Amino acid sequence: MRLNEYRIMWILVFFDLPVITQKEKKIAASFRKEIMADGFSMFQFSIYLRHCASRENAEVHIKRVKKILPEKGHVVILTITDKQFGMMEVYYGRKEEKPPAGPQQLELF
């Protein structure tokens, strides 16, 4: 199946982790570093996102996030299509910005 805006997926990971003690801060930092090592980029301070070529590829990365979930805190994993992602409206103050661009895809026949 050809790649298209309905098959390409975006994974968003939202989290609110406790950071009162040094141990909690270390756990939160470790979680951020691990999801970044898996290809997630920071969208906002506690929102990270990753572009995936397919639902199957997204499932692989979702499983990886689930393996490293901290014992405490609140984590949400949301998967949306590239089409839905493209309809996002992003503002910095009153100035509208374009959503981050996805990576360029190369399709071989």
C-alpha positions as CSV (number, residue, x, y, z in Angstrom):
1,M,0.0,0.0,0.0
2,R,1.4,3.4,-0.9
3,L,2.1,5.9,1.8
4,N,-0.6,8.5,2.2
5,E,-1.8,11.0,4.7
6,Y,-4.3,8.5,6.1
7,R,-1.8,5.7,6.6
8,I,1.1,7.8,7.9
9,M,0.8,8.2,11.7
10,W,2.0,10.5,14.4
11,I,2.4,9.4,18.0
12,L,2.1,12.0,20.7
13,V,3.2,11.3,24.3
14,F,1.8,13.6,26.9
15,F,3.1,13.3,30.4
16,D,3.0,14.9,33.9
17,L,5.6,13.2,36.1
18,P,6.4,14.1,39.7
19,V,9.6,16.1,40.1
20,I,9.7,17.0,43.8
21,T,12.6,14.8,45.0
22,Q,15.9,14.2,43.3
23,K,15.0,10.6,42.6
24,E,11.7,11.8,40.8
25,K,13.6,14.3,38.8
26,K,16.1,11.7,37.7
27,I,13.2,9.3,36.7
28,A,11.5,12.1,34.7
29,A,14.7,13.0,32.9
30,S,15.4,9.4,32.1
31,F,12.0,8.9,30.6
32,R,12.4,12.0,28.4
33,K,15.9,10.9,27.3
34,E,14.6,7.4,26.5
35,I,11.7,8.5,24.3
36,M,14.0,11.0,22.6
37,A,16.5,8.1,21.9
38,D,13.5,6.3,20.2
39,G,13.1,9.2,17.8
40,F,10.6,11.4,19.6
41,S,11.0,15.2,19.5
42,M,9.8,17.7,22.0
43,F,6.7,19.6,20.8
44,Q,6.1,21.3,24.1
45,F,7.8,20.8,27.5
46,S,5.7,17.6,28.4
47,I,4.5,16.7,24.9
48,Y,6.8,14.7,22.6
49,L,5.9,13.5,19.1
50,R,7.2,11.0,16.5
51,H,6.4,10.5,12.8
52,C,5.7,6.9,11.7
53,A,5.3,5.5,8.2
54,S,2.5,3.2,9.2
55,R,0.2,2.0,11.9
56,E,2.4,-1.1,12.3
57,N,5.5,1.0,12.8
58,A,3.6,3.2,15.3
59,E,2.7,0.1,17.3
60,V,6.4,-0.8,17.7
61,H,7.2,2.6,19.2
62,I,4.1,2.6,21.4
63,K,5.2,-0.7,22.9
64,R,8.7,0.8,23.6
65,V,7.1,3.7,25.4
66,K,4.9,1.4,27.5
67,K,8.0,-0.6,28.5
68,I,9.6,2.5,30.1
69,L,6.6,4.0,31.8
70,P,7.5,5.4,35.2
71,E,5.9,3.9,38.3
72,K,4.3,7.3,39.2
73,G,2.9,10.1,37.1
74,H,0.4,10.5,34.3
75,V,1.3,9.5,30.7
76,V,-1.0,9.6,27.7
77,I,-0.2,8.1,24.3
78,L,-2.2,9.5,21.3
79,T,-2.0,8.3,17.7
80,I,-3.3,10.4,14.9
81,T,-3.1,10.3,11.1
82,D,-0.9,12.6,9.1
83,K,-4.1,14.2,7.7
84,Q,-5.3,15.0,11.3
85,F,-1.9,16.3,12.3
86,G,-1.9,18.6,9.3
87,M,-5.2,20.2,10.4
88,M,-3.6,21.3,13.7
89,E,-3.5,25.0,14.4
90,V,-0.4,26.2,16.3
91,Y,-0.1,29.7,17.8
92,Y,2.8,31.5,19.6
93,G,1.0,34.3,21.2
94,R,-1.4,35.5,18.5
95,K,0.9,34.6,15.7
96,E,-0.1,31.4,13.8
97,E,2.7,29.0,13.0
98,K,2.8,25.9,10.8
99,P,2.9,22.5,12.6
100,P,6.3,20.8,12.4
101,A,6.9,19.2,9.1
102,G,7.2,15.4,8.9
103,P,10.3,13.8,7.5
104,Q,10.6,13.4,3.8
105,Q,9.6,10.0,2.6
106,L,11.4,8.1,-0.2
107,E,9.3,5.4,-1.9
108,L,11.0,2.7,-3.9
109,F,9.0,0.6,-6.4
